[in-house]
Amino acid sequence: MQTFGWPEALFIFRSAGWTLALTAIAFFIGSILGGAFAIMRLSRVRWLRRFASGYILVIQSIPVLMVLFMSYYGLSALGIELPPFLAASASLSIYVSAYLAEIWRGSIESVPRQQWEASASLAHTTAQTYRYVILPQAVRISLPPTVGFLVQLVKNTSIVQVVGFVDLMRAGMLVNNATYQAFQIFTLVGAIYFAICFPLSRLSRHLEKVMNASRSH
Amino acid sequence: MPAVLIEDIHKRFGSLEVLKGVSLSVEPGQVVAIIGRSGSGKSTLLRCINGLETFHAGKIEVAGHTMTQDPTKLRELRKDVGIVFQSYNLFPHLTVGQNIMLSPRITKNVPQAEALALAKDVLAQVGLSEKFDSYPDNLSGGQQQRVAIARSLAMKPKVMLFDEVTSALDPELTGEVLLVMEKLAKGGMTMLLVTHEMNFARTVADTTVFMHQGKIWESGPSKVLFANPQTPELSNFVKAGAH
């Protein structure tokens, strides 16, 4: 029987890299989509607003696992074969976009209405109002919850194993199946998750403190 | 041509009619104070003049622009019409200097060096040159309001609107703001101000307009109007405000 040694540990570390990569991709694409949906959700154009809130409602109301199954098994049943990494990145990006859209919509809405009025009165366009007045303030407000969500995302990426993708969690399980040294293996897996998430949690808490201490600069 | 021409404005909030046919003409360089109880429609009227509120019937012309819903034309109008609010509404993430330079830079493409000189000039006008690099939160209410006035002035407006600009201030801070406004008035700025400062209206405004129940109830040269109210409503209002 195989024992848990350096090669196995290295395999787990490499898979942690995949977890990080997947998190980064999902967060990056999800941010772009989420930002767009947040703005659409607040648009004056009614169908844009409805489209965005419909999208957010649907995605938030179904398990992300469903999205993953749809994009992997569902599409393959229709003849479109996505590689696991692509299906996983796409599904997680969609999941991230819906949640970030809501976090950011809330942040934008918490900028006082008078700031919009002051900006409009100074002859700014709507785009200029967002760019120079609203978003800089909304970003500050949104940083703590956004980083908090990122911590959840790191851990939630572990669901991608259901489409055969080997992430940190799946790597731990594979090594365990071969060596049966569950305690050592999952201690290592847990330690790696902790090493990723703990600094992020601290960052989130730090940002929250900084934001509360000085609202404006 | 009048700087501001308001013709028979009607405005409803739902079924409540807040402006019931208001007409007003303001000549260039004139200072007009609008007084009245809360709910008389005075702030709503002022906000109609730069398009922050829409109206259902009537016509408004300001500084050669006709009030419109067209965003491009509305922006052109707003370049010529400054407004100062009760709650200052400075941009808290920008320094005083940045607050002032932003709009000339992005709406009129004023070059950086010129915007800087402009900002220093208007800030000197309100007596706050030393606060150029401060953030709004580090200023007193009176100072913030003076910066808000400077920010409007940097757009070189032809008409300035003041919406109860001293109402949120502690009594000892209203003086410095009123002084800046008085200087502006003497400098020939066309000004419309909604105010509770009866003394300021009487001494600085050429004309005072008393609004009541969504209408201009009474108007005239300030000194005459305050000395000889023609209606019992204004008479009561002036008496109530006197002490």
Chai-1 contact restraints between the chains, C-beta under 6 A:
chainA,res_idxA,chainB,res_idxB,connection_type,confidence,min_distance_angstrom,max_distance_angstrom,comment,restraint_id
A,Q114,B,S87,contact,1.0,0.0,6.0,A-B,restraint_1
A,Q114,B,N89,contact,1.0,0.0,6.0,A-B,restraint_2
A,E117,B,L52,contact,1.0,0.0,6.0,A-B,restraint_3
A,A118,B,N89,contact,1.0,0.0,6.0,A-B,restraint_4
A,S121,B,N50,contact,1.0,0.0,6.0,A-B,restraint_5
A,S121,B,R78,contact,1.0,0.0,6.0,A-B,restraint_6
A,S121,B,I83,contact,1.0,0.0,6.0,A-B,restraint_7
A,L122,B,S103,contact,1.0,0.0,6.0,A-B,restraint_8
A,A123,B,R75,contact,1.0,0.0,6.0,A-B,restraint_9
A,A123,B,R78,contact,1.0,0.0,6.0,A-B,restraint_10
A,A123,B,K79,contact,1.0,0.0,6.0,A-B,restraint_11
A,A123,B,T107,contact,1.0,0.0,6.0,A-B,restraint_12
A,Q128,B,I106,contact,1.0,0.0,6.0,A-B,restraint_13
A,Y132,B,L102,contact,1.0,0.0,6.0,A-B,restraint_14
A,V133,B,F91,contact,1.0,0.0,6.0,A-B,restraint_15
A,P136,B,H93,contact,1.0,0.0,6.0,A-B,restraint_16
A,Q137,B,H93,contact,1.0,0.0,6.0,A-B,restraint_17
A,S216,B,P92,contact,1.0,0.0,6.0,A-B,restraint_18
A,S216,B,H93,contact,1.0,0.0,6.0,A-B,restraint_19
A,S216,B,Y135,contact,1.0,0.0,6.0,A-B,restraint_20
A,S216,B,D137,contact,1.0,0.0,6.0,A-B,restraint_21
A,H217,B,Y135,contact,1.0,0.0,6.0,A-B,restraint_22
